[in-house]
Amino acid sequence: MAINRVGIDCCSWMRSSAVACCFVVMTSLTPATAEIAWMRRSGAWQVSLYNGARGDAWCSWLTGWEDVSGLSQRTLSLQIREDEVILFLFLLENLPARLEEGAQAVLIFDNHQAKVKIDVARRYPNGFHMLRGVLAHGLDAQKQFAIAFANSSTAQVMIPGGNTWSLDSSGRLDTLPYVQQCMQEVEARSKAR
């Protein structure tokens, strides 16, 4: 089954517990026949182009991190598909607040605050919490977001309940050319369909 290879390849650079998190992303939210066309990594960030079975394609801009104790793992994936940027956040930890659909998360980078209404909130049997929400609409908004986010000197994600985590900036700007290449390939594929 192609999805097993995709889930493992996607996260080969992360610790084993984070692999489980990414596998959940791949098995629950993408078509079973999705395959990685190419993948590039710099520092803490990875960019992948996915090919779907229906001729569709999307990009993933991904980072993972854990707290100093090693007990909490987190993965942030920005999926760029069609005309949206979708934020996926996976958390393995005890959270003080209940995460629900309709709540709001915020991606803060430099002077920007991108508010995300959570449209999917799930807790998986393996202990991971998953939050999903649309971050940007429109092709111009995708491009503007990618440039502003990559060039930001600081970035944080804040979830309901006030938990805020800093995102590692190493490699974020270096992966921008890969994100732009991926977006161009997705846009070309969309026009060809």
Backbone torsions as a table, in degrees:
resi	resn	phi	psi	omega
1	MET	NA	126.0	-173.2
2	ALA	-61.1	-31.2	-174.1
3	ILE	-63.8	-33.9	179.1
4	ASN	-60.4	-45.5	179.1
5	ARG	-63.7	-42.2	-179.7
6	VAL	-62.4	-47.8	-178.4
7	GLY	-60.4	-39.8	-178.9
8	ILE	-75.2	-44.9	178.6
9	ASP	-60.0	-40.4	-177.7
10	CYS	-56.3	-33.9	-170.2
11	CYS	-119.6	18.7	-174.4
12	SER	-60.1	-23.9	-179.1
13	TRP	-88.3	-5.2	-179.3
14	MET	-96.8	163.6	176.1
15	ARG	-63.0	159.6	-173.1
16	SER	-59.0	-36.0	179.4
17	SER	-68.3	-33.3	177.6
18	ALA	-72.0	-26.9	175.8
19	VAL	-60.0	-42.7	178.7
20	ALA	-59.9	-39.6	179.1
21	CYS	-61.3	-49.9	-178.6
22	CYS	-66.0	-33.8	178.0
23	PHE	-61.9	-37.7	176.3
24	VAL	-60.6	-43.0	178.0
25	VAL	-56.6	-50.0	-172.4
26	MET	-68.8	-39.4	-175.9
27	THR	-79.9	-26.8	-174.5
28	SER	-100.9	-17.1	-170.2
29	LEU	-126.4	-0.6	179.5
30	THR	-129.8	157.9	178.7
31	PRO	-61.8	147.4	-175.9
32	ALA	-62.5	-20.4	-178.0
33	THR	-102.1	16.6	177.8
34	ALA	-67.9	140.1	178.2
35	GLU	-133.5	151.0	176.9
36	ILE	-83.0	121.7	177.2
37	ALA	-77.5	-42.8	174.6
38	TRP	-159.4	161.3	-178.1
39	MET	-144.6	137.4	176.7
40	ARG	-133.1	145.3	-178.6
41	ARG	-136.2	143.1	172.5
42	SER	-146.4	126.4	-179.8
43	GLY	57.7	-127.3	-177.2
44	ALA	-90.0	3.5	-173.3
45	TRP	-118.1	145.8	179.5
46	GLN	-133.1	137.5	176.3
47	VAL	-118.5	132.7	179.1
48	SER	-134.0	142.7	171.6
49	LEU	-103.9	123.0	178.8
50	TYR	-103.6	139.9	172.9
51	ASN	-109.6	125.2	178.8
52	GLY	-94.3	163.7	-177.0
53	ALA	-67.1	-25.8	-177.1
54	ARG	-89.2	12.1	-178.3
55	GLY	86.5	3.8	178.3
56	ASP	-86.2	167.8	179.9
57	ALA	-150.6	155.6	176.6
58	TRP	-155.5	162.3	-179.3
59	CYS	-109.7	149.7	172.5
60	SER	-126.5	128.7	176.4
61	TRP	-116.4	107.9	-163.0
62	LEU	-126.3	144.1	170.4
63	THR	-143.8	154.5	177.8
64	GLY	-137.5	150.7	179.6
65	TRP	-158.4	165.6	177.0
66	GLU	-138.2	164.2	178.9
67	ASP	-78.7	172.3	-174.8
68	VAL	-62.2	-26.8	179.4
69	SER	-75.5	-20.5	-176.5
70	GLY	80.8	2.1	-177.5
71	LEU	-86.6	-20.7	-179.0
72	SER	-115.9	125.4	176.0
73	GLN	-116.0	145.1	-178.9
74	ARG	-139.4	143.9	176.4
75	THR	-134.0	131.9	175.8
76	LEU	-116.5	125.6	176.8
77	SER	-125.0	127.1	173.4
78	LEU	-103.6	108.7	179.4
79	GLN	-95.0	129.5	179.1
80	ILE	-111.3	109.4	-178.2
81	ARG	-141.1	141.9	-177.0
82	GLU	49.1	-113.6	-178.1
83	ASP	-117.6	28.1	-178.2
84	GLU	-128.7	156.5	164.5
85	VAL	-114.0	121.6	-175.6
86	ILE	-114.4	128.4	178.2
87	LEU	-91.7	128.2	170.3
88	PHE	-117.8	130.5	177.5
89	LEU	-127.3	125.8	178.7
90	PHE	-116.4	128.8	-175.0
91	LEU	-130.2	130.6	172.7
92	LEU	-114.8	93.4	-179.8
93	GLU	-175.8	165.5	174.3
94	ASN	-83.0	120.8	-177.9
95	LEU	-106.7	138.4	-178.1
96	PRO	-69.6	-30.0	-177.5
97	ALA	-104.8	149.1	175.6
98	ARG	-79.1	131.9	-178.7
99	LEU	-94.2	121.8	-175.2
100	GLU	-132.6	156.8	173.1
101	GLU	-62.9	142.2	-178.5
102	GLY	95.4	-17.2	176.6
103	ALA	-72.4	173.4	-176.9
104	GLN	-123.7	133.3	170.5
105	ALA	-109.8	160.8	-179.5
106	VAL	-135.1	130.8	171.5
107	LEU	-102.0	115.9	-175.6
108	ILE	-109.1	123.7	176.7
109	PHE	-143.8	122.4	-172.4
110	ASP	48.8	-120.4	-177.6
111	ASN	-93.9	8.5	-177.9
112	HIS	-98.4	144.8	171.0
113	GLN	-130.8	103.2	179.0
114	ALA	-93.1	107.8	-178.6
115	LYS	-85.5	136.7	-176.1
116	VAL	-126.2	117.8	174.0
117	LYS	-80.3	122.9	-178.8
118	ILE	-71.0	118.2	178.3
119	ASP	-103.9	-13.9	173.4
120	VAL	-138.7	127.9	174.9
121	ALA	-134.1	120.3	-177.8
122	ARG	-135.1	151.7	169.4
123	ARG	-119.3	126.2	-177.2
124	TYR	-95.0	156.1	-179.5
125	PRO	-57.9	-25.9	180.0
126	ASN	-79.7	3.1	175.8
127	GLY	98.9	-9.8	-179.5
128	PHE	-76.7	139.8	169.2
129	HIS	-99.3	140.1	177.0
130	MET	-124.9	130.9	173.8
131	LEU	-119.8	140.0	178.7
132	ARG	-137.3	140.9	175.2
133	GLY	-166.7	152.7	-179.1
134	VAL	-79.0	128.7	-176.3
135	LEU	-97.0	-35.9	-178.3
136	ALA	-151.6	146.7	177.1
137	HIS	-117.9	140.0	173.4
138	GLY	98.1	146.3	-177.7
139	LEU	-62.7	-41.7	178.0
140	ASP	-64.2	-41.0	179.3
141	ALA	-63.8	-37.6	176.5
142	GLN	-59.4	-49.6	-176.8
143	LYS	-64.9	-43.8	179.2
144	GLN	-63.6	-41.6	178.9
145	PHE	-61.4	-48.8	-177.1
146	ALA	-57.7	-44.7	-179.3
147	ILE	-66.3	-47.8	-178.8
148	ALA	-64.2	-42.4	-178.1
149	PHE	-67.6	-45.0	-179.2
150	ALA	-63.5	-36.6	-177.3
151	ASN	-85.6	-3.1	-178.2
152	SER	-71.2	146.0	179.4
153	SER	-85.0	-26.1	177.5
154	THR	-136.5	151.7	176.1
155	ALA	-150.1	140.8	178.4
156	GLN	-140.1	154.9	171.7
157	VAL	-121.0	135.5	-179.9
158	MET	-123.6	130.5	-179.9
159	ILE	-110.5	166.8	177.6
160	PRO	-54.1	142.1	-177.9
161	GLY	98.4	-5.8	174.3
162	GLY	90.6	-0.3	176.5
163	ASN	-67.7	126.4	-179.8
164	THR	-129.1	133.3	179.8
165	TRP	-129.8	139.6	174.8
166	SER	-80.6	143.4	177.3
167	LEU	-100.3	137.9	178.8
168	ASP	-64.1	129.0	-179.0
169	SER	-88.3	-11.7	-175.3
170	SER	-63.6	120.0	178.3
171	GLY	91.2	-10.0	-177.0
172	ARG	-62.2	-49.5	179.5
173	LEU	-68.7	-36.5	179.7
174	ASP	-64.6	-25.8	179.8
175	THR	-87.1	-7.5	-179.4
176	LEU	-55.4	-45.2	178.2
177	PRO	-58.6	-34.2	177.8
178	TYR	-70.2	-38.9	176.9
179	VAL	-62.4	-45.0	-179.4
180	GLN	-64.9	-41.1	176.2
181	GLN	-61.4	-44.8	-179.9
182	CYS	-61.6	-44.8	179.7
183	MET	-62.2	-38.9	178.3
184	GLN	-64.4	-41.0	179.8
185	GLU	-67.4	-39.3	177.9
186	VAL	-65.5	-43.6	179.8
187	GLU	-63.6	-42.6	178.4
188	ALA	-63.3	-41.0	179.1
189	ARG	-64.9	-40.4	-179.3
190	SER	-63.4	-41.3	179.8
191	LYS	-67.9	-31.0	-177.1
192	ALA	-77.9	-16.8	-176.7
193	ARG	-76.9	NA	NA
